[in-house]
Structure formats: C-alpha cells, structure tokens
Amino acid sequence: MATYTEDNSRIAKNTVIIYARVILIGLIGFLCTRFAMEGLGIYDYGLYGVVGGTIMMLGFLSTAMNTTTRRFINVEMGRPGGDLGRIFNICLVVHIGLAVLILLLAETIGLYYIYHWMKVDPHRLGDANIVFQISTIAACISIVNLPYQSLVEAHEKFFQSAMVDIIANIFRLAMVICLLFWEGNRLYFYAVGMALMTFLTMAMYHFLCRRQWPEVIKWRFQRGSQTYKEIISFNNYTALSALAYIARGNGSKLIVNYFFGPMVNSAMEPAYQLENFSVTSVNRFSNAAAPQINRNYSGGNTERSLSLVYKMSRYSALLMSLVVFSALVELEFALDLWLKEVPDGALLFTRWTLVSALVRSFVGGTQTLEQATGRIKWFQIWNSVMSLLCLPLSFLAYSLGAPAPAIIQIYIGYSVTYRFVEFWLLHRLIGFDAVGYVRNAYLKPFAVVAVMVLWLLVYRAVVPAVMGPWMRLCGIALTFALCCLACYGIGLYGWERETIRKSLGKIFSVRNEK
C-alpha cells in the first residue's frame, strides 16, 4: 500500500508538471500563431501550413513513435541485469532507417505533389520547394532524436522534458517576434526558425542523456536479428498510426486546398493548432502514468494497471473540459484577441475543432494499456484504416457541396466509432470490461459536460450580445471557475476530493509556519 501511495504521488506530481507545461506551451503557441500570421500574411501563412507543416506535425509523430523506445526501455528496466544500452542502440538504428525512408518519400511523392497538384501561385513554387526541403531535413533529424527523448521520459524525468519543450518554445516565440521586423523573405525566415527550434530540442535531449546515462547512449552496433524484428514490428504498427495521423493532418489541408484554396487553409490553421494542442495534451497526460501501467501489467498486476487507466481517462476528459468550455463561451472574442486578423471561416473551424478535442480526450489511458500488452497490431490497423477512410469521405462530401468544416465533423464521427472498435478488440485480447470502464472513466466526465453545456445555453440566453472586452474576460473567467467546481464536485470521487483538501491544507500550514 505504501508503494501504491508513493507511485500515486509521483503520478500526481508528473501530471501537475505536464499540465503546467501544456498550459504554458499552449499560451506561447497561441502568441506564436498570432505573430506568425501577422508577419507572414494570410496567404503565406496558409502556404506554410500546407508545405512546411511537417515540423508542426512532428509533435504528434514524436509522441506516437517514442512509445516504442519508452516501452522497451521500461521492460528492460524491469528485468534483472537488463541492458539498456543494447535496447537504446537498436532503437536508434531503427529510427535512422525510418528517417531515411521518410526522406526518400518526401523527395519523390512530396515533390511531385508540390509541382503537379498543389494550388499555389506559379511564381511561388520556388518558395514552396525551399520551405519543403528545410522542413523535411529538420523532420528527419527530429526522428533520429526520438530515442533520446524516450530515454528521458522512460526514467520519468518529466520535469526535464517539460523544460526542454518550454525553452524550445520560448525560442520559437522570440523567432516569430523577430519575424515582424525582418526585411527579407519572411517565409524563408520562418521556415529556418522552425527548423532551428527542432535542432535546439535535439541538442538539449542529447546533452541530458549524455550527462545522466553516458554508458547507455554510447554507440555500439548491436547484433541479434530477433530483437530488431520485435522492435521493428512494434515500431511499424506504432508508426502506422502516427503516419495515419500525419496523413489526416496534411491530407485534410490538401483536400481543403484543392476545393477552397490557400485562404481557407489560413482559416483552418488556428483550428489545426488547437487540434495539435489537444492531441498532444491527452498523450502527455497518459505519459504520466505510462511507465507504471507498463511495469504493473508486465509484472502481472493487471488490476493496478486498469485502475491507472480508469483514472487517466477520467482526468484527461476533465482537464480538456476546462480548456474547451472556457474557450467556447466567448470564442469569437478569444479569436479576435488571439489573432490580429481573423481569417473568414476560422470561427466555425475552431468551434468544431474544440468539440473534436473534447471527444478525443476520452481516449486517455487505453492506448497505453494496448501498448503494455505488446499486441498492438489490430488496434493500429483498425485505427489507421478508419482514420484514412475519412479523407475520401471528405473528398466526396466536398464534391457534393458540403461546407469547409465538414471534414472535422467526419473525423468526430470516426473518433466515436473507433472507440467501440477499440473496446471490442480489448475485450477479445484481455477480457476488457467495457461497461465497467465506461462506468469508472466516463460517467463523471459526462455529467460535467452536461452541466457545462447547460451553462453555455444559459450564458447565451442571458448575457447581452454587445459587451466590453473586460466583461467578456470576466465571462471566460467565470466559466473556467464554474468548470473547476464542476470537475471537483462532480468529476472526482470523495477520496480524491479529500486528498486534494489534505494536500492544500499541508501547503497552507507550511506557509503559516513560515
């Protein structure tokens, strides 16, 4: 019991660190989007979103792919006399091979699309190609860096990981501020700056690993085809899901570009930033408990693993509710505050993206359980196929005259449908109790969502349409406070509320003693 208490305390601490990181980086990201759109202009910002979005998508690619290295390192850490250096070097070789493959695909299929299919001013094709080359090289280097990032997170050094991300994003903010004063080609400047942020991240992770685990990261080629096959097989299925997500992001942009042009791509970009923020948030919340879920499951303590999965799913949904409803209550004002010039259609795109983010937040925890079993093949195949099917469905919908946000609505339908498929697969694999999971992980967040939807309806009916900016900010603050109370009073169990009260009591008692 003492061990569980200590483990829960560490998970709580890591969750607070991750949540603080997500909020801080989210705020920096929103500022960066505003300054970047102001500095580049709507057309060039939309052009970069289509051509140079590789780096922006790398956040999810990194999160999805480093689960392979982190899982195998966690398993090796649990083995008596385990050789972390061997596993690390094998994963490094695998990632180098994947980076080379992505480079080949980019220089063939990617270039063909730019010069033959992308809707862009013919005089800007040269600019598009240069931005594409810079982004691709940075993306490949970032993939090679993934084992180093995974090593840090496998040791539950989430504070170090958070500091790396915060420093990199502060650099990004400084870069986009400089963009406003740059006299040369601003599109090139922005692309190079985003690439340098990736290089900075790589350098920091290398420094941390070399300082703490020099023997683990020391290069030595490892033999043994069986381990390579096992890691490649797991990594391929994980990468399949990640590549499907990238196809979703880039494919969505390309389809929107084909039917509506770069101006609508610009309207889509703020919504896409929010989507990346939401997906990364849910993944990082799950990461806080991932090492313990993996270790407990591999050690035969399935009950403890399921308990952690229930908690992470519920916490992910509750934390995302705070973000979504606080934004929805005064979304038009928030966009005006965020962006100096709001592109036409951005409000509708963003509103549906927030709904999508809330729906997607309910997946927290179960993906880690799938990875803990080691048998992820059919989960990744079903997820990837269903995700990719949304692209032709969106193309068909647009061909029939659907409005631009239809693609987001189709992906919301996919998120809900895949959840049932995931429950079915888990039940077949480990006898997963889907009804028990819904009862433990979903009922309380559903109640919080119902209360907040009712609050939004009341707010719209009672609050005047014309108000000053300070009153609108008060509306956002009031909604955030109400959502916090709903999460505390409805979303948590009694013992969790008691734990929070005791923790706050200790904090205030320490302050009073001082």
N, C-alpha and C positions, 0 to 999 in steps of 0.2 A: 504493500500500500504506500509505503514511503517512497518507493521508486516511482510509482504512478504519479504521486503528488509532485515529485521533482520533475518528472517528464512533462506533466501538465503545465507546471510553472515555466519550463523552458519553451514550450509551445506558445504559451500566452505572451512571453517576452518577445519571441520571434515574430508573433503575429502583430504585436504593437509596433515593432521595428518596421515590418513590411508595410503595415498600414500607413505609418508616418512617411515612409519612403514613397508609397503610391500617391499620397496626397501632395507631398512636396514636388515630386516629379510631374504630377498632373498639372499643378499650378504653373510650373516652369514651362511645360509643354503647351499650355493654352497661351501663355505670353509669346512663346516662340511662333506659334501659328499666326497670331495677330501680327507680329512684326515681320514675319516672312511674307505674309500675304500683302502687307503694306509695301515692303521693299521690292518684291518681285512684280507686283501687279497681279491681277486676277488671271490673265492669260498664262503668264509664265509659271505661276503657282500651280495652275491646273496641269500645265505641261510637265513640270517636275513630278507632280503626283502620279502621272501616267508612266513617265520614263524612268525617273530616279527613285521611285518608291521602294526599290529593293532594300535600301538601308532601313527605312521606316518599318518594313515588314519583318526585318531581322529580329525585332524584339520578340515576336511570337515564335519565329523559327528557332531562335536560341532557346526559349523556354521549352519548346516541344522536344528539341533534339538533345538537350543536355540531360534529359531524364534518363537516357540510356547510360551515359557515363556515371551519373549520380547513383543510379540503381546498382550497377555492377560494383561500384566502389563501396556502397553501403553493404552489399552482400559480402564482399571481400573483407570488410572491416569486422564482420561478424564471425568470420572463420578463424580458428586458431592458427596462428602463423601465416595469415594471409599476406599476399604480395601485392600491395597497392601499385608499386612501380610497374609491374608487369601489366596489370589491367589498364593503367593510365596510358602506357605507351601503345598498347594495342588499340585503344580508343582513339588515340592521336593519329595513328596510321589510317584508321577508318575514316576519320573526319577529313584528313588530307585528300584521300581518294574521292570523297563526296564533293569537296571544294573544286577539284579538277573537273568532275562531271558537270557541276553547275556552270563552270566557266565555259566548257565546250557547248553546252546547251544555249547559254547566253550569246555566244559568238556565232551561233548558227541560226537557231529558231528566233532568238531575240532580235537579232539584226534584220532578219527577213521581215519580221513584223513591222519594225520601225520604218523601213524603206518601202514597204509594199501595202501595208494595211492601216497604219495609224493615220488618223485625221489630224494633220498639222500643216501649217503654212510651209510650202516647199522651200522657202528661204530659211526656214528654221530647222531643217533636217540635220544640218551640221551640228547645231547646238544640241539637238536631241541625242545625237550619236555620242558626243563628248560626255554629256551627263550620264548616259547609259554606261559608258566604259568606266568612268570614275566609280559609279555606284556598284558595278559588278565586281571590280577588283577589291573594293572595300568589303563587299559581302563575302567573298571567298576567304579573305583573311580573317574575318569575324568567325566564320565556320570553323577554321583551324583553331581559333581561340576557345571554342566551346569546352573542350576537356578541362582547361584551366579554371574556367568559371564553375564547371560542375564539381571540381575538386574542392573549391572553397565552400560551395553550398552543401556538399555531402558531409562536410565536417560541421555543418550547422553554424557557419560563420556568416550569419545573415546581416550582422551589423557591417562587416567588411564589404559584403556585396552591395548593401544599400549605399555605403559611402562612395564606392566606385561609380554607381549609377548617378548619384547626386552630383559628384564632381564633373562627370561627363556631360550632364545636362546643364550645369552652370556654364560650362564651356560653350555648349550649344546656344544658350541664351546670349552670352557675350558675342558670339559669332553673328547672330541674327540682328543684334543691335548695331554692330559694325556694318552690316549689310545696308542699313538705312543711309549710311554716309559713303558707301562705296561708289566711286565714279566710273568704274569699268563695267564689264559684263557681270551683272548681278546673278544671273543664273549659274554661271561658272563658279562664282564665289560661293554661292550657297551649296552647290554640289561638293566642292572641295572641302568646305567647312563641315558638312555632314560626314564625309569620309574621314576627316581628321578626328572627329569625335569617336568614330569606331576604332581608329588606331590608338587613341588615348585610352579607351577602355581596355583594349588588348594589352597595352603596356602595363597598366595598373594590375590586371589579373596575373600577368607574368611575374611582376615584382612580388606580389603577395605569396604566390606559390613558391617562388624561389627562396623567399625568406623563411617560410614555415615548413615546407616539405621538399627540400632540395634533392633528397635521395629519390623521392617518388617521381619527380618530373625529369630526373636525369635521363637523357636519351640513351636507349639501348634497344636495338631491334629484337623483338620477341618472336620466337618460333612457336609452333603449335597451332595447326590449322583448325582444330576443333573449337578453341576459344574464339578465334577470329570468326568462324562460322556462326557461333552462338551470338556474339555481339553484333555482327553484321545483320543477322536475321532479325534480332530485336530492334536494331537501329533502323533497318529498312522499313519496318512497319511503323515505327515512330515517325520516321522521315516522311512516309507516305501521308500520314495525317497532316504533318506540317506543310508539305508541298500542296496538299489539297486546300489548306487554308490560304496559302500564297496564291494558288490558282483562283480561289474565291475572291481575294482582295484585288489582285491585278486583273483577273478576268472580269470582275464587276466594273472596274474602271474602264477596261477596253470596250465592253459592251455599251456602257453609258456613253463613252466617247464616240462609238460608231453611230449611235442613234441621235445623240444630242450635241456632241462637240465639246471642246475644252472648257467652255464657260460653265456647263453643267457639272463637269468634273471639278471645277473650283467650288461649286456649291456642295459637292459631295465630300470634299476634303475635310472640313470641320467635323462632319459626322464620322468620317473614317478615323480621324484622330481619337474621337470618343470611343469608337469600337475597339481600337487597339488598346486604349487605356483600360477598358472594361475587361477584355480578354486577358491582358497581362495581369490585371489586379486579381482576377479569380485564380489564375495559375500560380501566382506568387503566394496567395493565401493558402492554397493547397500545399505549396512547397514547405510551409512552416511545419507541417506535420508529416510530410512525405518520408523523411528518414525513419521516423518511429513507426509509421504504418508499414514500411518495407521490412524493418527489423522484426517487429512483432509477428507479422504474417509468416515470414521465413522461419521464425522460431516456434511456430505452431500456436501462437496466441491470437487466434482469429477473432475472438470476442473483443479483445482490446483494439484490434485494427478496425473492426466495424464501428466501435464506439467513437474512435477518432474520425472515421469517415462521416458518421452522422453529424458530429459537431462541426467539422469543416464545411460541410454542405450548408448547414443552417447558418453558420457565421458568414459565409460568403454571400448568401442571399440577403441577410440582414444588413451587412455593410454596403452592398450595392444599392439597397433600398435608400439608404441615406443619401447617396450620390444622385440617384435617378430622380427621386421626388423633389429634392432641393433644387434640381435644375429645371424640372418640368414646370414648377409653379410659376416661374417668371422667365420662361425660356427665351422669348423674343427680346426682352430687356437684357438677359445674360449674353445673348449673341451680339447685341449692339455694344455691350460693354467689352466683350472679348475681342471682336473684330472691328476695325475702324470702318471697313466697308463690307457689309454682309452681302454675299452673292445671292441672287434670286434663287429661291428654292432651298436655301440652306436650312431655313426654319423647319420645313417639312421633313427633309432628310434627317436632321438632328433629332427631331421628336421621335421618329420611328426607330432610329438607332438607339435611343435611350430605352425604348420598350424592348428592343432586341437584347440590349445589355442586361436588363433585369431578367429576361427569360434565360439567357446564357449563364447567369450567375448561379443558377440552381444545379449546375453540373459539378460544383466544387467537391472534391473528395473521391468520387467514384473512379475517376481516371487514375488516380494514384493507386487505388485498390486493384484496378486492372493490371497496372504495371507491376504491382507486388506479386501477382500470380505468375508473371513471366509469360503468360499465354495471351498475347495481345493481338494475334493475327486477325481474328474475325472482327474484333472491335474496330481496328484501324481500317479494315477493308470496307465494312459497312459504313462507317463514318465518312470515309473518303469518297466512296461512290455516291452516297446520298448528298454530300456537300457539292460534288462536281455536277450532279444532275440539276442542281439549282441554276447553273449557268445556261444550259439550253432552254430550261423552262422560262428563265428571264428573257432570253432572246425571243422566244415565242410570244411571251406576254407583250414585249415592246412592239413586235411585229403586228400584233393585233390592236395596238394603240394604247397600251397601259401607260400610266404616268410614271415619271422617273423613279419615285420611291418604291415602285412595285418590287424591285429586286430585294430590298430589305425585308418586305413583307413575306416574300417567298422564303427567305432564309430564316425568318422567325418560325414559319411552318416546319421547316427542316429541323430546327432545334427541338421543337416539341415532339415531332415524330421519332427522331433518333433516340430520344430519352426512353421511349417504350422498347425500342430495339435493344438498347443497352441493358435495360432491366432483364429482358428475355435472355440475352447472352450470359449475363452474370448468374442468372438462376440456373441455366444449363451447366455452367462451368463450376460454380462453388455452392449451388443451392441457395443463392441470394434471396432473401425475403424482401421482395419489392414493397409489399404492403407495410411491413414493419419499418422499412426505410422511409417511405412517404410519411408515415405517422411520426417518426422521430425527427426527420430532417425538413419536412415541408409544411406541416400543418401550422406551426407557429409563424414562419415567414409569410404563408398565405394570409393569415389573419392580419399581420402587419400591413401587407399590401392592400388588403380590403379597406382597412382603416384609412390609409393614406389616399387611396382612390376617392373615397368618400370626402376626405378633406379637400382634395383638389376640386371636386364638384362644388362643394360649399364655397370655397375660395373664389371660384369663377362666378358664382351666382351673387355673392355678397360684395366682393371688393370692386370698386369702380374701375372701369377700363382705363381712365386717364388718371395717372398718379405721378408724383415726382420720383426722381431716382432714389431718394432716401427712403421713401415709403416702400418702394419695390424691394430694396435691400432688406428692409425690415420684414417683408413678406417671405423672402428667402430664408432669413434667419429664424423666423417663427416656424416655418415648415421644417427646417432642419431640427429645431428643438423638439417639435412635436413628434418627428420621426424617431429621434433618440429616445423619447419617453415611451413610444410605442414598442420600439425594439427592446427596451429594458423591461417594460411591464408585461408585454405580450410575447415577445420573441424569445425570452430567456426563461429557463426553469428557476424554481425557487432557490435551489442550492447555488446556481450561478449568480443570482442577484445577491445572495448572502456573501459569496466570495468577493464580489465587487465592493460591497459595503465594508467588509473587513479590510480589504486592500486600501480603500480610501481612508478608512479610519486609521490605519497604520501610518499612511503618508501624512495626514493632518496631525497625528500625535507627535510624530518626529519633528514636524515644523514647529509645533507649540513648545516642545522641549528646547528647541534652539532659541 
